[in-house]
Amino acid sequence: MVVLVGIIGGCVYQTGGSARETMAAAELVEAVAVGSHMSSGRWRRSSPEPVVFAGGDARVSWEDGDDSVSIEVARFSSAYAAAGTFLLGDPTAAAAEDFESSPRSADLGVRAGADEQEGWCVVERGDGCHYWMYRARFGQYLLLATRFAPGRAMAQAEFAGYVDQFVHAMDATLPRG
C-alpha cells in the first residue's frame, strides 16, 4: 500500500504542473461556451445560463433534436488535486455500465493547451460511435466534453473538431502562469 501511494504521489507530483488563473467553474464554462462558437451553428443551447451543481462544477449543453453536446468544468483546490482525480477517476465507467458497452480509447488529435487529455468512444454500434467523451486537465481544472445521440453516429473527426474548439477556448481563457 505504501508503495502504491508513493507511486501515485510521484505521478501526481510530476503531472501536477502549474496552476492557471483562478475563476469560478460557472464563469469558466460560460467563457468556453462563448469562445467555442457552438451556438452559431446547428446547435441550440439547452439553457441560457450554465447549470451549476452543489459542489460548484458547472455545465453547458447544446441540442439538435435528440443529439446533444455538453461541456462540464470542475475546479479543484490545486493542480495536484486535479491531477490526482485525472489519474484515478474514470468518467466512462457509469456510462459504460448504463449502456452495457466497453469504451475504447480514441486519440482525438487535439494537441494544444491541456496538461493531460484522453478521449473515448463510450458506446459504439454497427454504424459508428453514438457516445463520445473527452477529458482534459488545465492546471487545477478538469474539462469533460461529451456528445450523445441515440439515433445517429458521429464520426471521430467531427467530435474532435468540437473538442478542439473547447480546448482552444479553455486555453485562451486560462493562459499558463
Disulfide bonds with the S-S distance in Angstrom:
Cys121-Cys129 2.21
